[in-house]
Amino acid sequence: MTTLDQMDTSTPDPVHLLLIAKSKVGKSTYVAQAAKDGMTVLYLDADNGLSAIRHHLKDNVAAQKRVHYIPTTHPAAFLTALLSARRYFEWNLTKDEKYSKFTSADTDQILKIDPNQLLQNHRFILAVDSWTSCAADAMEIGAESLHVDMEKADKANQSIYGVAFLKLNRILQIMQPMPFHICVLAHGTYYERYEKPIGVTAENIKQKDMLLKEVLEIPISSSRPHGAELPKYFNHVAWLELDRVGRVKIDFTRSYDRVGGGPPNRVAPVDELSFVKLLGAKNSAEFNSDSPNALGSDVIKTIPASELQVNKQADASADTQASAPVNVARPAKLTIGGKATGVSRPLLTRSKK
């Protein structure tokens, strides 16, 4: 099945949206509308999106049940652990760190997610608020790994930027092939690209003498060059804007002075290009405000650390029993050429299934 006509079209292609806007324009509301339309959302909040989501969904209990809200101050660490988890993802909500039995108190609340169930669900959105906070967390991780105090770090310390660059790219590279939907919220800034005048050597040049060649609107990241490269990891890049009368519009058009683009390739009122409508008319028709939560109670849940340890011990015991050796005996006597060759003995050792 290598040609397009042979490929399965029964489920929509995943929408990986980078949504860029100034503060308070409506990024969180855009995600909340997806929940109102019938999609299930895991909302990772490292900014302050809770009030906007609550306000938008205050009269819709069904939509509230489809939003799993996770606050954190370490979004880069959270995403790295979640997207690379193999069996279960476990996060200590009380201490806001990856779960460890050595540092967790019995009463700590542990978030447990089965990532394999997320991979199989096209009604689910991972929403990240925001990429700005992810970049800041990656910078903190870089400073900590280099034993540098961020408050005292010189802006020219390129080592911190290098570690943050690798950390963020790792997240993006794991995220890019994920089959579920993703919406990353970001803030905008400007990237100014300069060139030195012809005939002037680098050691003699000053910033005031550089020639401005390009001004590009980009999302904020660990650095402006990284922000300019960020859109390549998404199949939809859009900007939210307010028009002169305060209406919110979403812009998917391509431009020479701003990153952006995606299949809609147009500007429209935000309700005309909601997240569900990006899936296409055929696929968006299956969603409605009465849709149940697409994830079962065992896919995303919160339990005390003491209960998690009991469950782990039970699982370990079950695994031990399942892997116990079993003797498979030979027949009582083997006959070769009409002669008995001996008594039974173990033929091989194998594990129970």
Protein Blocks (a to p, Z undefined) as FASTA:
>chain_A
ZZfklpcckbccdddddddddehklmmmmmmmmmmnopacddddfblmmlmmmmmmmmmm
klmmmpccdddfblmlmmmmmmmpfkbccddfklopaddfklpcfklccddddfklmmmp
ckbccddddfklmmmmmmmmmmmmnopafklpcfklmklmmmmmmmmmmmmmmmmmpcbd
cdddddddddddddddehiafklpcfklpccfbdcdddddfbfklmmmmmmmpcbdcddd
ddfkopacddfbdcfkbgcddjklpacdfklmgfklmnojklmmmpcfkbccfbdfklpc
cddfklmmmmmmmmmmmmmmmmpccdddddfbaceehiafbdcddfbdcddZZ
